[in-house]
Structures are given as C-alpha cells and as structure tokens.
Amino acid sequence: MKQVFTSVFVIFLSINLLIIFSGKTWLYKGIAITYLKGHTSSYIHDFIYFPSDTISAGKHQKWLISKKYNKADLTPFISDIHEELETTAYLIIRNDSIQYEKYWHGYSADSMSNSFSMAKSWVSTLVGIAISEGKIKSVNQKVCDLLPEFCVSGNSNITIKHLLTMSAGLNWDENYYNPFGKTADAYYGNNLRGLILNLKSITPAGKNFQYNSACTQLLAFILEKATEQKLSSYASEKLWLPMGAKHPALWNTDSKNGDVKSFCCINSNARDFARLGLLYMHYGNWNGLQILDSSYIKEATSIANLFDKNGKRNKIYGYHFWIAKYKNMNMYYSKGLCGQYVICIPEKNMIIVRLGRKEGGLLLKGHHNEFYSFVDAALEMIL
C-alpha cells in the first residue's frame, strides 16, 4: 500500500511540475471548473466562475406580444429534440411580436445564460457601428494601423475584413476539448492579450475560411483602441441601451479588470439576445434610430468570397454570421457552442432563439442538424 501511495504521489507531483514549467497554469482553473464539477468542457452556466464586465441596461423596451402567443403546440419531433439536447429556452418572434416561448430546466425569460460564440455577431455589429462613426476607416483598414504591436511578418497584410470573415490565416487551432490548446488557454487563462498578439499569419490572408476565435479577439482590441472605450461600455452605449434590453448583461474577462473575452461569453437571456436579430431584420433601424448602417448588414449577412481548407467555395459564413439557404429561403444566424442560436428568416419576418446545454452533430454542409430542426418546428408551429 505504501508503494502504491508513493507511486501515485510521484505521478501527481510530476504532472504538477510539468504544468508549472510549461506555463500552462490555467489548466488548474479549467480542471476545477469542468472535470471537478462533472463536465468535460465549458457549459452555459459556468460564467459564474469568471470575472466580468457589465453591459449596462437602461429603460426597458418591452417586446410586443402576439395575440396568438403560445397558442401553438410543440410538435412531437421537436419536443424529443428539446429533451435530448436539453434545451433551456425556445423563442419564436414573428412580425416583431413574441408568438411562442417555452423554458425548461428551471430557466425563465429572465435567466442568464452563456451565449458562447453568439457573442461574435455582437462584436461584428460593433465594428459596423465604429465604421459608421468614422472611428474605423473601413473593413479594408489594416489591423496594424490600430495594433502596431501585432505587426510582424505576414500579419502586416491582415485587414479587418479578414478578421470578420475568419480568413486571417493565423496559427490557431479551434479545439474546444483539448485542455492544452490555445482555445482552452483563451477561455480559462488570464493573459488574452499576450496569447493573441503573439499569433502569426501562416497562410495568405483573404483566401481560406478557417473558423478562428482569435480573429474576434483581435477585433475587440481594435474596437477598444479605435473607440477609446472598454468593449462592454461601447456595447452598452451603442446596443444594450438604445435597444432597451431588460437586464444588464455580463461579459466575462480574462482577469479582474482585464480583457473581455470577446470571442464568447456575453451572458444574458433569450429575449435580450433576440434584440440583435430584430435589429438586423430592420436593416439596422431600431424604432426610428439608425443604429447600424444597412449596407454593413447586407455585407455581414452575405457569403464571403472565400474557400475552405478543401478548396471548395465557402457558402456558409459572412461577417461573423452563419449563412444558410433552406427550403428556398435565405437565412442567417448567430451560433454558440452547445447550440445557442439566434436565427433570422427575413422572408417570413421570423426570429428563432434557442438556448440549451447540448448540440447535435455537424453536417457536411457546415451547419448542425438541430439548426434545421429548430427552423422546421417554428415554420410548422407558426405558419
């Protein structure tokens, strides 16, 4: 027994020394938040374990409620999917009015939940606003103009558009389950700026689409430099306040008073997340206030002229929005890990929000299979 204890102690000590000398001490936080709490990766309520900035809210603008509110029933097939994927919120808005909503697992219209990569669409929107205000020249402005410390070797050719379209060619591996990788470091670590600004472009910028959270983080640094504001403050001033969000949101940071994790981690609720969809459906106009230029919305929700890693033309991504053509309808949407969605279907004047704990499989088309299910169910229930 003593020999076994000694062996275990030696292994434990060796692992800790390896972590310390490798500099990957953020692994301790990752392990504490995930494995020691019964998870293998991040989850929608883990935001409570991270520091955050507040996106302040102001006067609440209530949603219109349809006369047909919750008169439709969930179809059996979508009920099964909601159960299997542990949906927490399903919200359908048509003609600017909430027509259906349902919550599960103790969540409600006011419950806070992690958006994960849906936050990327909010960052893209803030870029569009900064351009309209003249704080950023255009999507073609070089990143190095605003982040000279990033300007090494091939990085000098990267533009803001390359970041928006995920075509910067950076040496980044988007892996959510590798505890030693850059994505885990960005999520659980405390030095985002050091991690991101040391990246290098290893393939020509503007050619290949490669989904890459580092691109969004660079956009955050650019926005803060251009606006001379914290990103959360700019988001509050330009979006949360004028759109009348009901609740303040939390945007997780890498450390107390540190950098916002812009590639993820706006924590809010289904109704307030839906406001971004409504803004885009109205071409950037919110009750008479033009928050975002309509030309930017057209670009953001159009397919970027790029190729994927297999040499096939990209047909699924714009400026931090996913693009789909389904049932002869053009759709665009925000998506986050574990199946967080804000789906816009302009032809039907419909917005679908789904929040939850799990997502389905990724299809060859580049979309997850549950995306089609959430759309099918909404069309069947409402139309």
DRENDO-1510 file (C-alpha; in Angstrom, 1 decimal, always signed):
<recs>
REC; n; res; u; v; w
REC; 1; MET; +0.0; +0.0; +0.0 .
REC; 2; LYS; +2.8; +2.4; +0.8 .
REC; 3; GLN; +4.4; +1.7; -2.5 .
REC; 4; VAL; +1.2; +2.4; -4.3 .
REC; 5; PHE; +0.8; +5.7; -2.4 .
REC; 6; THR; +4.4; +6.7; -3.3 .
REC; 7; SER; +3.8; +5.9; -7.0 .
REC; 8; VAL; +0.6; +8.0; -7.0 .
REC; 9; PHE; +2.3; +10.9; -5.2 .
REC; 10; VAL; +5.2; +10.8; -7.7 .
REC; 11; ILE; +2.8; +10.9; -10.7 .
REC; 12; PHE; +0.8; +13.7; -9.1 .
REC; 13; LEU; +4.0; +15.7; -8.4 .
REC; 14; SER; +5.3; +15.1; -11.9 .
REC; 15; ILE; +2.1; +16.3; -13.5 .
REC; 16; ASN; +2.1; +19.5; -11.4 .
REC; 17; LEU; +5.7; +20.2; -12.2 .
REC; 18; LEU; +5.0; +19.7; -15.9 .
REC; 19; ILE; +2.1; +22.1; -15.7 .
REC; 20; ILE; +4.1; +24.7; -13.8 .
REC; 21; PHE; +7.2; +24.5; -16.0 .
REC; 22; SER; +5.2; +24.5; -19.2 .
REC; 23; GLY; +3.5; +27.8; -18.1 .
REC; 24; LYS; +0.0; +26.3; -18.6 .
REC; 25; THR; -1.1; +27.0; -15.0 .
REC; 26; TRP; -4.6; +28.0; -16.3 .
REC; 27; LEU; -5.1; +24.2; -16.5 .
REC; 28; TYR; -5.8; +24.2; -12.8 .
REC; 29; LYS; -8.8; +26.6; -13.3 .
REC; 30; GLY; -10.0; +24.6; -16.2 .
REC; 31; ILE; -9.9; +21.4; -14.3 .
REC; 32; ALA; -11.6; +22.9; -11.3 .
REC; 33; ILE; -14.5; +24.4; -13.4 .
REC; 34; THR; -15.0; +21.4; -15.7 .
REC; 35; TYR; -13.9; +18.0; -14.6 .
REC; 36; LEU; -14.3; +18.5; -10.9 .
REC; 37; LYS; -17.9; +19.7; -11.5 .
REC; 38; GLY; -18.8; +16.8; -13.7 .
REC; 39; HIS; -18.2; +18.4; -17.1 .
REC; 40; THR; -15.7; +17.8; -20.0 .
REC; 41; SER; -15.8; +21.3; -21.5 .
REC; 42; SER; -17.5; +24.7; -20.9 .
REC; 43; TYR; -21.2; +24.9; -20.2 .
REC; 44; ILE; -23.9; +27.5; -20.2 .
REC; 45; HIS; -23.8; +28.5; -16.5 .
REC; 46; ASP; -20.0; +28.4; -16.0 .
REC; 47; PHE; -19.9; +32.2; -16.3 .
REC; 48; ILE; -20.3; +32.5; -12.5 .
REC; 49; TYR; -16.7; +31.3; -12.1 .
REC; 50; PHE; -15.1; +34.0; -14.1 .
REC; 51; PRO; -14.7; +37.8; -13.5 .
REC; 52; SER; -16.7; +40.0; -15.8 .
REC; 53; ASP; -17.6; +43.5; -17.1 .
REC; 54; THR; -21.2; +44.7; -17.0 .
REC; 55; ILE; -23.0; +45.7; -20.2 .
REC; 56; SER; -25.4; +48.2; -18.6 .
REC; 57; ALA; -29.1; +48.4; -19.4 .
REC; 58; GLY; -31.3; +51.4; -19.2 .
REC; 59; LYS; -35.0; +52.0; -19.8 .
REC; 60; HIS; -36.6; +48.6; -20.7 .
REC; 61; GLN; -38.4; +48.5; -24.0 .
REC; 62; LYS; -40.9; +45.6; -23.7 .
REC; 63; TRP; -41.4; +43.1; -26.5 .
REC; 64; LEU; -44.8; +43.1; -28.3 .
REC; 65; ILE; -46.8; +40.0; -27.5 .
REC; 66; SER; -48.8; +38.4; -30.3 .
REC; 67; LYS; -52.5; +37.7; -30.0 .
REC; 68; LYS; -51.5; +34.1; -30.9 .
REC; 69; TYR; -49.0; +34.0; -28.0 .
REC; 70; ASN; -48.3; +30.3; -27.0 .
REC; 71; LYS; -51.5; +29.1; -28.8 .
REC; 72; ALA; -49.3; +26.7; -30.9 .
REC; 73; ASP; -48.1; +23.4; -29.5 .
REC; 74; LEU; -44.7; +22.0; -29.8 .
REC; 75; THR; -44.7; +19.2; -32.5 .
REC; 76; PRO; -43.7; +15.8; -31.2 .
REC; 77; PHE; -40.4; +15.7; -33.2 .
REC; 78; ILE; -39.1; +18.9; -31.8 .
REC; 79; SER; -40.2; +18.0; -28.2 .
REC; 80; ASP; -38.0; +15.0; -28.5 .
REC; 81; ILE; -35.1; +17.1; -29.7 .
REC; 82; HIS; -35.5; +19.6; -27.0 .
REC; 83; GLU; -35.4; +16.8; -24.4 .
REC; 84; GLU; -32.4; +15.1; -26.0 .
REC; 85; LEU; -30.4; +18.3; -26.3 .
REC; 86; GLU; -31.6; +19.7; -23.0 .
REC; 87; THR; -33.0; +22.9; -24.4 .
REC; 88; THR; -33.5; +25.7; -21.8 .
REC; 89; ALA; -35.2; +28.3; -24.0 .
REC; 90; TYR; -37.1; +28.3; -27.3 .
REC; 91; LEU; -38.5; +31.6; -28.5 .
REC; 92; ILE; -40.2; +32.4; -31.8 .
REC; 93; ILE; -40.8; +36.0; -32.9 .
REC; 94; ARG; -42.9; +36.9; -35.9 .
REC; 95; ASN; -43.8; +40.3; -37.2 .
REC; 96; ASP; -41.8; +41.8; -34.3 .
REC; 97; SER; -44.0; +40.1; -31.7 .
REC; 98; ILE; -43.3; +37.1; -29.5 .
REC; 99; GLN; -45.6; +34.4; -30.7 .
REC; 100; TYR; -44.2; +31.4; -28.8 .
REC; 101; GLU; -41.8; +30.8; -25.9 .
REC; 102; LYS; -41.0; +28.0; -23.6 .
REC; 103; TYR; -38.4; +27.3; -20.9 .
REC; 104; TRP; -37.0; +24.2; -19.3 .
REC; 105; HIS; -34.7; +23.0; -16.5 .
REC; 106; GLY; -35.6; +25.9; -14.2 .
REC; 107; TYR; -34.8; +28.6; -16.7 .
REC; 108; SER; -37.1; +31.6; -17.5 .
REC; 109; ALA; -37.3; +34.7; -19.6 .
REC; 110; ASP; -35.1; +36.4; -17.1 .
REC; 111; SER; -32.5; +33.6; -16.7 .
REC; 112; MET; -28.9; +34.4; -17.6 .
REC; 113; SER; -27.1; +32.0; -19.9 .
REC; 114; ASN; -23.7; +31.9; -21.7 .
REC; 115; SER; -24.0; +32.9; -25.4 .
REC; 116; PHE; -20.6; +31.4; -26.2 .
REC; 117; SER; -19.8; +32.3; -29.9 .
REC; 118; MET; -23.1; +34.2; -30.5 .
REC; 119; ALA; -21.0; +37.0; -29.0 .
REC; 120; LYS; -19.0; +37.1; -32.2 .
REC; 121; SER; -22.0; +38.5; -34.1 .
REC; 122; TRP; -22.3; +41.3; -31.4 .
REC; 123; VAL; -18.7; +42.2; -32.0 .
REC; 124; SER; -19.2; +42.3; -35.7 .
REC; 125; THR; -22.1; +44.7; -35.2 .
REC; 126; LEU; -19.9; +47.0; -33.0 .
REC; 127; VAL; -17.3; +47.0; -35.8 .
REC; 128; GLY; -20.0; +48.1; -38.2 .
REC; 129; ILE; -21.1; +50.9; -35.8 .
REC; 130; ALA; -17.5; +52.1; -35.3 .
REC; 131; ILE; -17.1; +52.3; -39.1 .
REC; 132; SER; -20.3; +54.4; -39.5 .
REC; 133; GLU; -18.9; +56.7; -36.8 .
REC; 134; GLY; -15.6; +57.1; -38.6 .
REC; 135; LYS; -13.6; +55.5; -35.7 .
REC; 136; ILE; -12.6; +52.7; -38.1 .
REC; 137; LYS; -11.9; +53.7; -41.7 .
REC; 138; SER; -13.5; +50.7; -43.3 .
REC; 139; VAL; -13.4; +46.9; -43.3 .
REC; 140; ASN; -10.3; +47.2; -45.6 .
REC; 141; GLN; -8.3; +49.0; -43.0 .
REC; 142; LYS; -5.1; +47.2; -41.9 .
REC; 143; VAL; -5.1; +45.7; -38.5 .
REC; 144; CYS; -1.6; +47.0; -38.0 .
REC; 145; ASP; -2.9; +50.6; -38.2 .
REC; 146; LEU; -4.6; +50.1; -34.9 .
REC; 147; LEU; -2.4; +47.4; -33.3 .
REC; 148; PRO; +1.2; +48.1; -34.3 .
REC; 149; GLU; +2.4; +45.6; -31.8 .
REC; 150; PHE; +0.7; +42.9; -33.9 .
REC; 151; CYS; +2.5; +44.0; -37.0 .
REC; 152; VAL; +5.1; +41.3; -37.6 .
REC; 153; SER; +5.9; +39.3; -40.8 .
REC; 154; GLY; +2.7; +38.3; -42.7 .
REC; 155; ASN; +0.5; +39.9; -40.1 .
REC; 156; SER; +1.0; +43.3; -41.9 .
REC; 157; ASN; -1.3; +42.2; -44.7 .
REC; 158; ILE; -4.3; +41.3; -42.5 .
REC; 159; THR; -7.3; +43.6; -42.7 .
REC; 160; ILE; -10.4; +44.0; -40.5 .
REC; 161; LYS; -12.4; +42.2; -43.2 .
REC; 162; HIS; -10.0; +39.2; -43.0 .
REC; 163; LEU; -10.8; +39.0; -39.3 .
REC; 164; LEU; -14.6; +39.4; -39.8 .
REC; 165; THR; -14.6; +36.6; -42.4 .
REC; 166; MET; -12.3; +34.3; -40.5 .
REC; 167; SER; -9.7; +34.4; -43.3 .
REC; 168; ALA; -6.6; +35.8; -41.5 .
REC; 169; GLY; -4.6; +32.6; -41.8 .
REC; 170; LEU; -3.5; +32.7; -38.1 .
REC; 171; ASN; -1.7; +29.8; -36.4 .
REC; 172; TRP; -4.7; +28.9; -34.2 .
REC; 173; ASP; -6.4; +25.6; -33.6 .
REC; 174; GLU; -10.1; +26.0; -32.7 .
REC; 175; ASN; -10.5; +22.9; -30.5 .
REC; 176; TYR; -12.9; +23.0; -27.5 .
REC; 177; TYR; -11.8; +19.7; -26.0 .
REC; 178; ASN; -8.0; +19.9; -26.0 .
REC; 179; PRO; -7.1; +21.1; -22.5 .
REC; 180; PHE; -3.6; +22.1; -23.6 .
REC; 181; GLY; -4.7; +24.1; -26.7 .
REC; 182; LYS; -4.9; +27.8; -27.4 .
REC; 183; THR; -8.7; +27.8; -27.2 .
REC; 184; ALA; -8.6; +26.4; -23.7 .
REC; 185; ASP; -5.9; +28.9; -22.8 .
REC; 186; ALA; -8.1; +31.8; -24.1 .
REC; 187; TYR; -11.1; +30.6; -22.2 .
REC; 188; TYR; -9.5; +29.7; -18.8 .
REC; 189; GLY; -6.3; +31.7; -18.9 .
REC; 190; ASN; -5.6; +35.2; -17.7 .
REC; 191; ASN; -3.5; +36.7; -20.5 .
REC; 192; LEU; -5.6; +37.0; -23.6 .
REC; 193; ARG; -3.6; +39.9; -24.9 .
REC; 194; GLY; -0.3; +38.1; -24.7 .
REC; 195; LEU; -1.7; +34.9; -26.3 .
REC; 196; ILE; -3.4; +36.7; -29.2 .
REC; 197; LEU; -0.9; +39.3; -30.1 .
REC; 198; ASN; +1.8; +36.7; -30.4 .
REC; 199; LEU; -0.1; +34.9; -33.2 .
REC; 200; LYS; +1.2; +34.9; -36.8 .
REC; 201; SER; -0.3; +34.5; -40.2 .
REC; 202; ILE; +0.9; +31.3; -41.6 .
REC; 203; THR; -1.2; +31.2; -44.8 .
REC; 204; PRO; -2.1; +34.1; -47.1 .
REC; 205; ALA; -4.8; +36.3; -45.6 .
REC; 206; GLY; -8.1; +36.7; -47.5 .
REC; 207; LYS; -8.1; +33.3; -49.2 .
REC; 208; ASN; -9.3; +30.5; -46.9 .
REC; 209; PHE; -12.2; +30.4; -44.4 .
REC; 210; GLN; -11.0; +28.9; -41.2 .
REC; 211; TYR; -13.2; +29.5; -38.1 .
REC; 212; ASN; -11.0; +31.1; -35.6 .
REC; 213; SER; -11.9; +32.8; -32.2 .
REC; 214; ALA; -8.6; +34.7; -32.3 .
REC; 215; CYS; -10.0; +36.8; -35.1 .
REC; 216; THR; -12.8; +38.1; -32.9 .
REC; 217; GLN; -10.5; +38.8; -30.0 .
REC; 218; LEU; -8.3; +40.9; -32.3 .
REC; 219; LEU; -11.4; +42.8; -33.3 .
REC; 220; ALA; -12.1; +43.6; -29.6 .
REC; 221; PHE; -8.6; +45.0; -29.2 .
REC; 222; ILE; -9.1; +47.1; -32.4 .
REC; 223; LEU; -12.5; +48.4; -31.2 .
REC; 224; GLU; -11.1; +49.4; -27.8 .
REC; 225; LYS; -8.2; +51.2; -29.5 .
REC; 226; ALA; -10.5; +52.9; -32.0 .
REC; 227; THR; -13.2; +54.0; -29.6 .
REC; 228; GLU; -11.0; +54.6; -26.6 .
REC; 229; GLN; -13.7; +52.7; -24.6 .
REC; 230; LYS; -13.9; +49.3; -22.9 .
REC; 231; LEU; -15.8; +46.9; -25.2 .
REC; 232; SER; -18.5; +46.3; -22.6 .
REC; 233; SER; -19.1; +50.1; -22.3 .
REC; 234; TYR; -19.2; +50.6; -26.0 .
REC; 235; ALA; -21.7; +47.6; -26.3 .
REC; 236; SER; -23.9; +49.2; -23.6 .
REC; 237; GLU; -23.9; +52.7; -25.2 .
REC; 238; LYS; -24.4; +51.6; -28.8 .
REC; 239; LEU; -26.6; +48.5; -28.4 .
REC; 240; TRP; -27.9; +47.5; -25.0 .
REC; 241; LEU; -29.2; +50.9; -24.0 .
REC; 242; PRO; -30.8; +52.1; -27.3 .
REC; 243; MET; -32.4; +48.6; -27.9 .
REC; 244; GLY; -33.9; +48.7; -24.4 .
REC; 245; ALA; -32.6; +45.4; -23.0 .
REC; 246; LYS; -34.4; +44.4; -19.9 .
REC; 247; HIS; -31.4; +43.2; -17.9 .
REC; 248; PRO; -27.7; +44.2; -17.7 .
REC; 249; ALA; -25.5; +41.5; -19.2 .
REC; 250; LEU; -22.2; +40.2; -18.0 .
REC; 251; TRP; -19.2; +39.9; -20.4 .
REC; 252; ASN; -16.6; +37.6; -19.0 .
REC; 253; THR; -13.0; +38.8; -18.8 .
REC; 254; ASP; -9.7; +37.0; -18.5 .
REC; 255; SER; -9.0; +38.6; -15.1 .
REC; 256; LYS; -10.4; +41.2; -12.8 .
REC; 257; ASN; -10.5; +44.5; -14.7 .
REC; 258; GLY; -8.8; +42.5; -17.5 .
REC; 259; ASP; -9.6; +42.0; -21.2 .
REC; 260; VAL; -13.1; +41.0; -22.3 .
REC; 261; LYS; -13.3; +37.5; -23.9 .
REC; 262; SER; -15.0; +38.9; -27.0 .
REC; 263; PHE; -14.9; +35.5; -28.9 .
REC; 264; CYS; -17.5; +34.3; -26.4 .
REC; 265; CYS; -19.2; +34.9; -23.1 .
REC; 266; ILE; -21.9; +37.5; -23.3 .
REC; 267; ASN; -24.2; +36.2; -20.6 .
REC; 268; SER; -27.8; +37.3; -21.0 .
REC; 269; ASN; -31.3; +35.9; -21.7 .
REC; 270; ALA; -33.3; +34.7; -24.7 .
REC; 271; ARG; -35.4; +37.8; -25.1 .
REC; 272; ASP; -32.4; +40.2; -24.9 .
REC; 273; PHE; -30.3; +38.1; -27.2 .
REC; 274; ALA; -33.2; +38.3; -29.7 .
REC; 275; ARG; -32.9; +42.0; -30.0 .
REC; 276; LEU; -29.8; +41.7; -32.2 .
REC; 277; GLY; -31.9; +39.6; -34.6 .
REC; 278; LEU; -34.6; +42.3; -34.7 .
REC; 279; LEU; -32.1; +45.0; -35.3 .
REC; 280; TYR; -30.8; +43.1; -38.4 .
REC; 281; MET; -34.3; +42.3; -39.6 .
REC; 282; HIS; -35.0; +46.0; -39.7 .
REC; 283; TYR; -31.7; +46.8; -41.5 .
REC; 284; GLY; -30.1; +48.4; -38.5 .
REC; 285; ASN; -33.1; +50.7; -37.6 .
REC; 286; TRP; -34.5; +50.5; -34.1 .
REC; 287; ASN; -37.8; +52.4; -33.6 .
REC; 288; GLY; -36.6; +55.2; -35.9 .
REC; 289; LEU; -33.0; +55.2; -34.7 .
REC; 290; GLN; -30.5; +54.0; -37.3 .
REC; 291; ILE; -28.0; +52.1; -35.1 .
REC; 292; LEU; -26.2; +50.3; -37.8 .
REC; 293; ASP; -25.8; +51.1; -41.5 .
REC; 294; SER; -27.9; +48.9; -43.7 .
REC; 295; SER; -25.1; +48.4; -46.2 .
REC; 296; TYR; -23.0; +46.8; -43.4 .
REC; 297; ILE; -25.9; +44.4; -42.6 .
REC; 298; LYS; -26.1; +43.4; -46.2 .
REC; 299; GLU; -22.3; +42.6; -46.3 .
REC; 300; ALA; -22.4; +40.9; -42.9 .
REC; 301; THR; -25.2; +38.5; -43.8 .
REC; 302; SER; -23.8; +37.7; -47.3 .
REC; 303; ILE; -21.5; +34.8; -48.1 .
REC; 304; ALA; -17.8; +35.9; -48.2 .
REC; 305; ASN; -15.9; +35.1; -51.3 .
REC; 306; LEU; -13.5; +32.5; -49.8 .
REC; 307; PHE; -12.5; +28.8; -50.0 .
REC; 308; ASP; -12.5; +26.2; -47.2 .
REC; 309; LYS; -9.5; +24.0; -46.4 .
REC; 310; ASN; -10.6; +21.5; -49.1 .
REC; 311; GLY; -10.6; +24.1; -51.8 .
REC; 312; LYS; -14.3; +24.4; -52.0 .
REC; 313; ARG; -16.0; +27.8; -52.1 .
REC; 314; ASN; -17.3; +29.0; -48.7 .
REC; 315; LYS; -21.1; +29.1; -48.7 .
REC; 316; ILE; -21.8; +29.4; -45.0 .
REC; 317; TYR; -20.2; +32.5; -43.5 .
REC; 318; GLY; -20.3; +36.2; -43.7 .
REC; 319; TYR; -19.0; +38.8; -41.2 .
REC; 320; HIS; -19.3; +36.7; -38.0 .
REC; 321; PHE; -22.7; +35.4; -39.1 .
REC; 322; TRP; -23.6; +31.9; -40.4 .
REC; 323; ILE; -25.4; +31.8; -43.7 .
REC; 324; ALA; -27.9; +29.2; -44.9 .
REC; 325; LYS; -30.3; +28.6; -47.8 .
REC; 326; TYR; -33.0; +26.2; -46.7 .
REC; 327; LYS; -36.4; +25.5; -48.3 .
REC; 328; ASN; -35.7; +28.2; -50.9 .
REC; 329; MET; -35.3; +30.8; -48.1 .
REC; 330; ASN; -32.2; +32.8; -47.2 .
REC; 331; MET; -31.4; +32.7; -43.5 .
REC; 332; TYR; -28.6; +34.0; -41.4 .
REC; 333; TYR; -27.8; +33.3; -37.7 .
REC; 334; SER; -25.6; +33.7; -34.7 .
REC; 335; LYS; -24.4; +30.4; -33.2 .
REC; 336; GLY; -22.6; +29.5; -30.0 .
REC; 337; LEU; -21.2; +26.3; -28.5 .
REC; 338; CYS; -23.8; +23.8; -27.2 .
REC; 339; GLY; -26.4; +25.1; -29.7 .
REC; 340; GLN; -27.1; +28.7; -28.8 .
REC; 341; TYR; -28.9; +30.3; -31.7 .
REC; 342; VAL; -30.5; +33.5; -32.9 .
REC; 343; ILE; -31.9; +32.6; -36.4 .
REC; 344; CYS; -33.2; +35.2; -38.8 .
REC; 345; ILE; -35.6; +34.3; -41.6 .
REC; 346; PRO; -36.3; +37.6; -43.4 .
REC; 347; GLU; -38.8; +36.1; -45.9 .
REC; 348; LYS; -41.0; +35.0; -43.0 .
REC; 349; ASN; -40.2; +38.0; -40.8 .
REC; 350; MET; -39.3; +35.5; -38.2 .
REC; 351; ILE; -36.6; +35.2; -35.5 .
REC; 352; ILE; -35.9; +32.0; -33.6 .
REC; 353; VAL; -33.9; +31.8; -30.4 .
REC; 354; ARG; -32.8; +28.6; -28.9 .
REC; 355; LEU; -30.6; +28.2; -25.8 .
REC; 356; GLY; -29.5; +25.0; -24.3 .
REC; 357; ARG; -26.9; +22.6; -22.9 .
REC; 358; LYS; -26.2; +20.4; -25.9 .
REC; 359; GLU; -26.0; +20.5; -29.7 .
REC; 360; GLY; -26.3; +17.9; -32.4 .
REC; 361; GLY; -23.9; +16.7; -35.0 .
REC; 362; LEU; -22.2; +18.8; -37.6 .
REC; 363; LEU; -23.3; +18.1; -41.1 .
REC; 364; LEU; -21.2; +18.2; -44.3 .
REC; 365; LYS; -23.0; +21.4; -45.3 .
REC; 366; GLY; -21.3; +23.1; -42.3 .
REC; 367; HIS; -24.5; +23.5; -40.2 .
REC; 368; HIS; -25.5; +21.4; -37.3 .
REC; 369; ASN; -28.5; +19.1; -37.7 .
REC; 370; GLU; -30.5; +20.7; -34.9 .
REC; 371; PHE; -30.5; +24.0; -36.8 .
REC; 372; TYR; -32.8; +22.6; -39.4 .
REC; 373; SER; -35.0; +21.1; -36.7 .
REC; 374; PHE; -35.5; +24.3; -34.9 .
REC; 375; VAL; -36.4; +26.0; -38.1 .
REC; 376; ASP; -38.7; +23.3; -39.3 .
REC; 377; ALA; -40.6; +23.3; -36.0 .
REC; 378; ALA; -41.0; +27.1; -36.0 .
REC; 379; LEU; -42.3; +27.1; -39.5 .
REC; 380; GLU; -44.8; +24.3; -38.8 .
REC; 381; MET; -46.0; +25.8; -35.5 .
REC; 382; ILE; -46.4; +29.4; -36.6 .
REC; 383; LEU; -47.2; +29.5; -40.3 .
</recs>
